[in-house]
């Protein structure tokens, strides 16, 4: 049984300068290279905060599906996904905002397609990261 609240800690630090890349990490995992993306006049070559945001939503949905599928004994070959994040100026303010994320999830090799669809739908509804964001969301779900 899970005990709540559950906490996760990450670390990140960088030297000064917009062209400087840096590393971020958690626990004892390998560091992840980070940078300001070219869209914001940075060098690229590392994950940006926007990449991490989109990845956190996408990987939460995949992880939730994997847990629910195993608990429901849904057999499948693979789940893969992609996320497209849109940043725009907030309409009523002069600030940037993450306005929309479009997510595509494909589950292939499902032995029971209808059961897998139900589990995928429930996973989307229960994804903690997705439920915590205010930006618009569009989902494209495919099970075969």
Secondary structure as UniProt FT lines:
FT   STRAND          11..13
FT   TURN            18..19
FT   STRAND          22..25
FT   TURN            27..28
FT   STRAND          32..34
FT   HELIX           38..40
FT   HELIX           49..71
FT   TURN            72..73
FT   STRAND          78..89
FT   TURN            91..92
FT   STRAND          96..108
FT   HELIX           113..126
FT   HELIX           128..131
FT   STRAND          136..143
//
